[in-house]
Amino acid sequence: MATQFAVIGLGRFGSSLAGTLYEMGYEVLGIDSKEEKVQEMVNRATHVLQVDSTDEVALKTIGIRNFDVVIVAIGEDIQSSILTTLILKDLGVPRIVVKAQNELHGKVLEKIGADKIIYPERDMGIRVVHQLITPNILDYIELAPNYNIVEIAIGPDIVGKTLLELDIRAKFGLNVMAIKSNEQLKIAPQANDQFQEGDILVLVGHIDDIKRFEEYSNGKKKKLKI
């Protein structure tokens, strides 16, 4: 059975999240206390309701506990965000994901039982910085402090070479998870796979090692310090 989502708070972040999930084919309930926000989402979610999320009886009445994941995307009103999270926890919602405004807000949410806390503004800022300082990095996911999964466009210096020739794991301490080539994704590529212009590597490793590989790929460092 497909995962069912409810998104509470239909501001810029919440409406984007709900609309994207709906476009991907998921059942999505959008909730907001403001009528205009609800009207804007009528055609971008499975159902949309005008509900005060700090009203426990109202949330219970609409069956919020039946949703697999409830995302609290309330904007500037930190008090409502915290109270809504407490109510959802008391109602037994299986998974609660909450947008935090800052680190202190996040710590409070963690203590009251939020399953996952997200920081959209902070994470977007970090993503933009990574792309500015390393233009070849197209996307990344932080696994732990200083360890990332990245999508990186290969530089001209490794076009035509194979994984065996580059020996990326031994020389850079990175693991190649996949190669994207001509819109096709090759999981666990073979040693004799040859890189073509426009290929994208999916790598996992330390950010310093990723940086070294990016520089080598673009001919910035010919002599490696291994």
N, C-alpha and C positions, 0 to 999 in steps of 0.2 A: 504493500500500500504506500502510495507516494506521501512524502512529508508534507504536512500542512503548516503554514506559517501565519502568524498574526503580527502585524506591525502597528505599534502604538506610537502616534506622533507622525503626522504626514507633512512635515516641513520639507525642506530641500533634500535632506539626507533620507528621511523616512519614505518620502514619496518615490525617490529614485530607487531605493531598495525594494519597495513593494512592487513598483512597476517592472523592474528587471526580473524579479522572481516570477511574476505573473506571465511575462513574455516567455520565460523558460518553461512554462507549462505547469507551474505549481499552483495549488489552491492557496489563495492569499486573502486574508481578512485585513482591511485597513481600518484603523480606528483613530479618531481625532475628536477633540471637544469643540472644534470650530466648524460650523456648517460649510463655510466656503472651501475649507481644505477637503472636506468630505466630497463636495460636489466636483472638485477638480479631479478626484480619483475614481469617479464612477465607472469610467471605461478602462481603468488601468489596474483593476484588482477584481477578484472573484466577487467579493462583497465589501461594502464600505458602510461603516456605522458611525454616527455621532454619539460618542459616549465619553463621560468623564472617567478617566482611568483611575482616579483616586477614590472612586465609589465602588467598594467591594461588592455590594449587592448587584450593581449594574454589570460588572465583569462576570460575576457568577451567572447572572441571567442569560448572557449571550454565549455561555458555554466556553469561556476562554481556556478552561482547564483541558478541553478536548484537543487543543492544538499541540502539535509536537514541539514547535519552537515559537516562542513569543519574543519579539524584538522590541525593546523599549527605546524609541528614537526621539524622545522628547527633547526639545531644544534647550532654551536658556533656563527653564524652570527646574532647577536641581531638586528642590523639595518634592515636586510632583514626580520626578524621575525615581527618587528614593522610595517614596510612598507606594508608587505603582509597583516597583520591584518587590517590596515587602508583601503586598497583597497577592501578587502572582505566586510568590514563594509559599504563602499560607494556603493558597488554593491548590497547590500541588502541580503546577505547570511543569512538565518534564524538563524543558531546557529554556533558560532565560538568558537572553543576550541583551546587553544594555550599552547604550552610547554614553560615554563619560565626557564631561566638559574639561576636566583637568585631573591631575594625579590624586588630589585629595578626594574628589568625587569618586574616582575609581576605587580608592581604598575602602570607602564606606560601602560601595556596592559589593565589593568582594566580601566584606565582613557580614553583610546581610544575606549572602547566598547567591548572588548572580553567577551563572555558570561561565559566562564569557563577557569580558569588558572590552569595548572597542573605542579607539580614539581617532575618529576619521580625520580631523584637522591635523593632528600631530603626525599621523601615519602618511597623509598626503604630502606634508612638508618634507618628511624624510625621503619619500619616494622621489620627489622633485629634485632634492639635493643630490641623491645618488645618480640621477639621470644627467644632472648638470656637470658633475665632476667626472663621470665615466659615461660619455655619450653612447658607447656601444652597448651598455646595459639597458635592455628594453623593459624589463620588469624584474621584480624580486620579491621573495617572501622571507621574512626573518624567522629562522628556526629557534635561535637562542642568541644571546649577546655575541655579536661579531661573526655569527655563522648564518649564511643565507643560501637559499636556492635562487639562482638568477637565470634569466634568459639573456644571452649575450650574442650580438651579431658578430660573426667572425671577421677578423681583419684581413687585409690583403696578403699578409705574410704567411698565412697558413692555408690559403686556397690551394687545392691540389694535393695537400698532404693527407696522410691517414692518421687514425688514432694511434696506430702502432708507432709510426714515425714520431709523433708528438710526445707520446708517453706522458700524458697530462697528469696522471695520478702520481707518478714517480717524481716528475720535475716540479710540479706546482702544488701537490697535495690536494688536488681536486678530483671529484668523481663526476664522470659524464653520465647523466641520467637519460638523456635523449638528444636527438638531433632533429630539428625541423628543417625540412628541405622541400621546396616546391609545394608548400602547404600540406605536406605529409609529415606525420610525427613517427619517428623511428625510436621505439623504446629499447633500452639496453643495446646500443649500437655495437657492431663487431669491430675487431681490431683493424681490419682491412677496409673499413668504410672511409671513403675519400671525401674531403670537404669541397663543396662547390661554392661559388660566389653567391651570396645571399643566404647562406645557411645560418641557422640560429642554434646555438648550443644551450642546453639546459644543464647547468652545473650546480653542484653543492659543495660548499667549503667555507673556509675562513675568508673574511672580506679582504685581508691583505693579500692572500694568495690569488683571489679573483682579480684584484687590481694588477698584480704582477702578470697574470695571464693576458689580461686585456691590453696591457702595454706591449707585451711580447707579440701578440697577435697583430698589432698595428705597427710593428717594427721600431718601437720606441726603446726597447731593451734587447740588444742582440746577445749580450753576455749574461747568462743567468747565474745567479748565486744560489746554488742548490745546497 
